[in-house]
């Protein structure tokens, strides 16, 4: 019975040693997965940066359009005021 337990113990020890040797073959696999993850993360950051830049461009163009509309509105109001003054009796000197 004691020999049977020793044999089981040595078999477990041998099995763990072989498992450790087998795992040693894949010890660099974690670094490979880590590098792949870092590359994917960098790719996602670059995509997000491009999306953010596109949104900023759209925001800039929208604000530029609004400013131009305001300038056009002011110019039209100035022209209307000038035209009203030209049509008035004050302009003719009456």
Backbone as JSON, one array per atom type, in Angstrom:
{
  "sequence": "XXXXXXXXXXXXXXXXXXXXXXXXXXXXXXXXXXXXXXXXXXXXXXXXXXXXXXXXXXXXXXXXXXXXXXXXXXXXXXXXXXXXXXXXXXXXXX",
  "N": [[0.83, -1.18, 0.0], [1.95, 1.2, 0.79], [3.94, 1.47, -1.13], [2.34, 1.79, -3.34], [1.18, 4.32, -2.86], [3.52, 5.84, -2.91], [4.22, 5.52, -5.58], [2.07, 6.79, -6.82], [2.49, 9.38, -5.87], [5.04, 9.96, -6.99], [4.35, 9.79, -9.67], [2.59, 11.92, -9.93], [4.34, 14.03, -9.33], [6.18, 13.75, -11.46], [4.42, 14.23, -13.57], [3.7, 16.91, -13.05], [6.19, 18.12, -13.4], [6.65, 17.62, -16.1], [4.51, 19.06, -17.12], [5.26, 21.61, -16.35], [7.57, 21.9, -17.9], [6.37, 21.79, -20.42], [4.76, 24.07, -20.29], [6.76, 25.95, -20.2], [7.53, 26.16, -22.82], [5.7, 27.88, -23.84], [6.1, 30.31, -22.62], [6.72, 32.79, -23.67], [4.49, 33.46, -25.01], [2.63, 35.06, -23.75], [3.82, 37.59, -23.87], [3.7, 37.98, -26.6], [0.9, 38.08, -27.02], [0.42, 40.32, -25.47], [1.81, 42.3, -26.9], [0.35, 42.25, -29.28], [-2.09, 43.13, -28.31], [-1.37, 45.72, -27.53], [-0.78, 46.86, -30.02], [-3.32, 46.73, -31.22], [-4.71, 48.41, -29.51], [-3.38, 50.84, -29.99], [-4.1, 51.19, -32.66], [-6.89, 51.52, -32.38], [-6.91, 53.9, -30.9], [-5.83, 55.65, -32.79], [-7.85, 55.57, -34.75], [-9.97, 56.67, -33.27], [-8.92, 59.2, -32.81], [-8.89, 60.23, -35.4], [-11.66, 60.29, -35.88], [-12.4, 62.16, -33.96], [-11.04, 64.4, -34.92], [-12.41, 64.79, -37.33], [-14.93, 65.46, -36.3], [-14.27, 67.86, -35.03], [-13.55, 69.4, -37.24], [-16.04, 69.53, -38.54], [-17.46, 70.96, -36.61], [-16.04, 73.38, -36.63], [-16.54, 74.26, -39.28], [-19.33, 74.56, -39.14], [-19.58, 76.61, -37.21], [-18.25, 78.62, -38.6], [-19.98, 78.96, -40.76], [-22.24, 79.91, -39.39], [-21.24, 82.34, -38.4], [-20.74, 83.68, -40.81], [-23.35, 83.9, -41.76], [-24.36, 85.65, -39.86], [-22.81, 87.93, -40.36], [-23.66, 88.48, -42.98], [-26.35, 89.05, -42.44], [-26.09, 91.37, -40.89], [-24.88, 93.1, -42.75], [-26.95, 93.23, -44.64], [-28.91, 94.47, -43.08], [-27.64, 96.94, -42.63], [-27.51, 97.87, -45.27], [-30.25, 98.06, -45.84], [-30.98, 100.01, -43.99], [-29.46, 102.18, -44.91], [-30.61, 102.48, -47.46], [-33.2, 103.16, -46.71], [-32.69, 105.6, -45.52], [-31.8, 107.04, -47.74], [-34.16, 107.19, -49.16], [-35.62, 108.85, -47.62], [-36.85, 112.08, -46.48], [-34.89, 113.52, -45.24], [-32.51, 112.93, -46.51], [-32.85, 114.08, -48.99], [-32.95, 116.67, -48.34], [-35.14, 118.18, -47.76]],
  "CA": [[0.0, 0.0, 0.0], [2.86, 2.34, 0.87], [4.56, 1.6, -2.45], [1.31, 2.31, -4.25], [1.08, 5.75, -2.61], [4.76, 6.45, -3.41], [4.15, 5.53, -7.04], [1.14, 7.84, -7.19], [3.15, 10.65, -5.59], [6.08, 10.2, -7.99], [3.69, 10.03, -10.95], [2.09, 13.3, -9.89], [5.5, 14.9, -9.42], [6.66, 13.69, -12.84], [3.43, 14.89, -14.41], [3.82, 18.35, -12.86], [7.45, 18.54, -14.01], [6.43, 17.64, -17.55], [3.6, 20.18, -17.39], [6.06, 22.83, -16.23], [8.41, 21.97, -19.1], [5.49, 22.1, -21.54], [4.37, 25.47, -20.15], [7.94, 26.75, -20.51], [7.56, 26.39, -24.26], [4.77, 28.95, -24.16], [6.27, 31.43, -21.7], [6.77, 34.04, -24.42], [3.21, 33.66, -25.65], [1.99, 36.21, -23.09], [4.41, 38.79, -24.46], [3.16, 38.11, -27.95], [-0.47, 38.57, -26.89], [0.49, 41.69, -24.96], [2.19, 43.16, -28.02], [-0.79, 42.34, -30.2], [-3.06, 43.99, -27.65], [-0.88, 47.1, -27.59], [-0.96, 47.31, -31.4], [-4.74, 46.95, -31.44], [-5.07, 49.61, -28.74], [-2.86, 51.99, -30.73], [-4.95, 51.33, -33.85], [-8.16, 52.1, -31.95], [-6.66, 55.3, -30.53], [-5.65, 56.4, -34.03], [-9.19, 55.7, -35.36], [-10.74, 57.62, -32.46], [-8.35, 60.53, -33.04], [-9.39, 60.68, -36.71], [-13.07, 60.64, -35.71], [-12.44, 63.41, -33.19], [-10.61, 65.46, -35.82], [-13.52, 65.04, -38.25], [-15.95, 66.19, -35.56], [-13.79, 69.23, -34.83], [-13.67, 70.08, -38.54], [-17.46, 69.83, -38.75], [-17.82, 72.03, -35.68], [-15.44, 74.61, -37.14], [-17.28, 74.68, -40.48], [-20.65, 75.01, -38.72], [-19.42, 77.93, -36.58], [-17.88, 79.55, -39.66], [-21.21, 79.24, -41.5], [-23.08, 80.77, -38.55], [-20.63, 83.67, -38.37], [-20.97, 84.29, -42.11], [-24.76, 84.29, -41.82], [-24.53, 86.85, -39.02], [-22.22, 89.05, -41.1], [-24.58, 88.79, -44.09], [-27.54, 89.68, -41.85], [-25.71, 92.74, -40.5], [-24.69, 93.88, -43.99], [-28.27, 93.48, -45.22], [-29.57, 95.47, -42.23], [-27.0, 98.22, -42.92], [-27.96, 98.3, -46.6], [-31.66, 98.47, -45.73], [-31.01, 101.3, -43.27], [-28.93, 103.19, -45.83], [-31.62, 102.7, -48.49], [-34.32, 103.89, -46.1], [-32.25, 106.99, -45.34], [-31.78, 107.67, -49.07], [-35.54, 107.43, -49.57], [-36.28, 109.77, -46.68], [-36.75, 113.51, -46.8], [-33.64, 114.05, -44.67], [-31.47, 112.77, -47.53], [-33.14, 115.02, -50.08], [-32.78, 118.02, -47.82], [-36.41, 118.91, -47.8]],
  "C": [[0.87, 1.24, 0.0], [3.55, 2.56, -0.47], [3.58, 2.18, -3.46], [1.18, 3.82, -4.09], [2.32, 6.48, -3.1], [4.72, 6.56, -4.93], [3.19, 6.63, -7.53], [1.78, 9.21, -6.99], [4.22, 10.96, -6.62], [5.47, 10.45, -9.37], [3.15, 11.46, -11.02], [3.24, 14.28, -10.03], [6.06, 14.93, -10.84], [5.7, 14.41, -13.79], [3.51, 16.4, -14.28], [5.1, 18.89, -13.48], [7.29, 18.62, -15.53], [5.5, 18.81, -17.95], [4.35, 21.5, -17.32], [6.97, 23.0, -17.44], [7.58, 22.35, -20.33], [5.06, 23.57, -21.48], [5.55, 26.39, -20.45], [8.06, 27.03, -21.98], [6.69, 27.58, -24.66], [4.94, 30.18, -23.27], [6.31, 32.78, -22.43], [5.45, 34.36, -25.12], [2.47, 34.85, -25.04], [2.53, 37.52, -23.63], [3.89, 39.04, -25.86], [1.73, 38.64, -27.91], [-0.5, 40.0, -26.38], [0.87, 42.67, -26.05], [1.06, 43.34, -29.02], [-1.88, 43.24, -29.61], [-2.65, 45.45, -27.7], [-1.05, 47.67, -29.0], [-2.44, 47.6, -31.69], [-5.21, 48.21, -30.71], [-4.59, 50.87, -29.47], [-3.69, 52.25, -31.99], [-6.28, 51.97, -33.49], [-8.0, 53.57, -31.57], [-6.51, 56.17, -31.78], [-6.99, 56.6, -34.73], [-10.03, 56.72, -34.6], [-10.23, 59.04, -32.66], [-8.82, 61.09, -34.39], [-10.86, 61.09, -36.62], [-13.21, 61.97, -34.98], [-12.05, 64.59, -34.07], [-11.72, 65.8, -36.82], [-14.64, 65.82, -37.56], [-15.54, 67.64, -35.33], [-13.86, 70.04, -36.13], [-15.11, 70.46, -38.81], [-17.91, 70.97, -37.85], [-17.28, 73.37, -36.16], [-16.21, 75.14, -38.34], [-18.67, 75.19, -40.12], [-20.56, 76.41, -38.09], [-19.05, 79.0, -37.61], [-19.12, 79.95, -40.47], [-22.12, 80.16, -40.69], [-22.54, 82.19, -38.5], [-20.86, 84.39, -39.69], [-22.42, 84.72, -42.27], [-25.02, 85.55, -41.01], [-23.97, 88.09, -39.72], [-23.13, 89.46, -42.25], [-25.83, 89.5, -43.58], [-27.25, 91.13, -41.46], [-25.52, 93.62, -41.73], [-26.03, 94.21, -44.64], [-29.02, 94.53, -44.41], [-28.97, 96.86, -42.48], [-27.43, 98.76, -44.28], [-29.41, 98.78, -46.57], [-31.78, 99.82, -45.02], [-30.52, 102.43, -44.17], [-29.96, 103.51, -46.91], [-32.82, 103.46, -47.93], [-33.94, 105.34, -45.9], [-32.24, 107.72, -46.68], [-33.18, 107.99, -49.57], [-36.25, 108.46, -48.69], [-36.1, 111.22, -47.13], [-35.49, 114.11, -46.22], [-32.51, 113.98, -45.71], [-31.64, 113.79, -48.64], [-33.0, 116.44, -49.63], [-34.03, 118.83, -47.84], [-36.77, 119.4, -46.43]]
}
